[in-house]
Amino acid sequence: MRRVVVAITGASGVIYGVRLLESLSRVSDVEVHLVVSKSALKVLKHELDLGLDDLVKLAHKAYNDDELDAPIASGSFGFQAMAIAPCSMKTLSAIAHGYTSNLVTRAADVALKERRRLVLLIREAPYSLIHIRNMMLATEAGAIVMPASPPFYGKPRTIDDLVNAVVGRVMVLMGIENNLYPVWDDPPPHP
Ligand SMILES: Cc1cc2nc3c(=O)[nH]c(=O)nc-3n(C[C@H](O)[C@H](O)[C@H](O)COP(=O)(O)O)c2cc1C
């Protein structure tokens, strides 16, 4: 089994994290470890009218963000990739500065120190200089900072199309192939 960690934090766009869980749950050889921050629970309720129970069933293991003794808090527990979707500016800041006060930031810190793939699907608009500096620090430490901004060249028709285009790219960055989004391999001729 390939093992991955998915974290959902309290930025807008929790639908990205939910779609990531749904999509990973359809990949038979992937074991998903989930951690949801306390703030994410509020946004989940507000944006999707969902609770933790709705997400737990999409993962093999789920943890509270104060469970700092969970397996994913240790470098000795192997996982190939971690994605934080969406990733708030607070969590980005904590990761950039090594401030591991909850399980989301500790597991991300583990991913960086063990040189494992860490994808931060950040969501804020606009960015302050502090946000941009934290993106730079996280990138220099080895994370992949990905904006939660969908492409439009696939001619999306629905919100689902937009969400899938972003989540499909996150999965590829985690090393999980998928066909959630159209690949630009056959451009139409210019008029
Ligand atoms: C409805 C709602 C939407 C929010 N959207 C964002 C956002 O898009 N980006 C962000 O950085 N913070 C956003 N916040 C603020 C975060 O939830 C807040 O900074 C929180 O402390 C983040 O904690 P966490 O990273 O531990 O989940 C939002 C809060 C609420 C209630």
The ligand as a MOL file (V3000), in Angstrom:
LIG
                    3D

  0  0  0     0  0            999 V3000
M  V30 BEGIN CTAB
M  V30 COUNTS 31 33 0 0 0
M  V30 BEGIN ATOM
M  V30 1 C -15.5440 30.9910 6.5300 0
M  V30 2 C -14.0850 31.2320 6.7380 0
M  V30 3 C -13.2410 31.3400 5.6440 0
M  V30 4 C -11.8700 31.5550 5.8060 0
M  V30 5 N -11.0860 31.6330 4.6920 0
M  V30 6 C -9.7380 31.7460 4.8340 0
M  V30 7 C -8.9070 31.7130 3.6770 0
M  V30 8 O -9.3600 31.5890 2.5360 0
M  V30 9 N -7.5660 31.7710 3.8720 0
M  V30 10 C -7.0060 31.8760 5.1240 0
M  V30 11 O -5.7800 31.9040 5.2200 0
M  V30 12 N -7.7880 31.9150 6.2400 0
M  V30 13 C -9.1370 31.8470 6.1250 0
M  V30 14 N -9.9400 31.8740 7.2510 0
M  V30 15 C -9.3070 32.1090 8.5620 0
M  V30 16 C -8.7290 30.8250 9.1760 0
M  V30 17 O -9.7630 29.9040 9.4230 0
M  V30 18 C -7.9670 31.1800 10.4730 0
M  V30 19 O -6.8200 31.9420 10.1900 0
M  V30 20 C -7.5900 29.9650 11.2780 0
M  V30 21 O -6.8600 30.3830 12.4140 0
M  V30 22 C -6.7600 28.9630 10.5030 0
M  V30 23 O -6.4030 27.8970 11.3570 0
M  V30 24 P -5.8480 26.5100 10.8040 0
M  V30 25 O -4.8080 26.8290 9.7810 0
M  V30 26 O -5.2870 25.8260 12.0120 0
M  V30 27 O -7.0080 25.7470 10.2340 0
M  V30 28 C -11.3210 31.6770 7.1040 0
M  V30 29 C -12.1710 31.5800 8.2060 0
M  V30 30 C -13.5270 31.3670 8.0300 0
M  V30 31 C -14.4100 31.2380 9.2640 0
M  V30 END ATOM
M  V30 BEGIN BOND
M  V30 1 1 1 2
M  V30 2 1 2 3
M  V30 3 2 2 30
M  V30 4 2 3 4
M  V30 5 1 4 5
M  V30 6 1 4 28
M  V30 7 2 5 6
M  V30 8 1 6 7
M  V30 9 1 6 13
M  V30 10 2 7 8
M  V30 11 1 7 9
M  V30 12 1 9 10
M  V30 13 2 10 11
M  V30 14 1 10 12
M  V30 15 2 12 13
M  V30 16 1 13 14
M  V30 17 1 14 15
M  V30 18 1 14 28
M  V30 19 1 15 16
M  V30 20 1 16 17
M  V30 21 1 16 18
M  V30 22 1 18 19
M  V30 23 1 18 20
M  V30 24 1 20 21
M  V30 25 1 20 22
M  V30 26 1 22 23
M  V30 27 1 23 24
M  V30 28 2 24 25
M  V30 29 1 24 26
M  V30 30 1 24 27
M  V30 31 2 28 29
M  V30 32 1 29 30
M  V30 33 1 30 31
M  V30 END BOND
M  V30 END CTAB
M  END
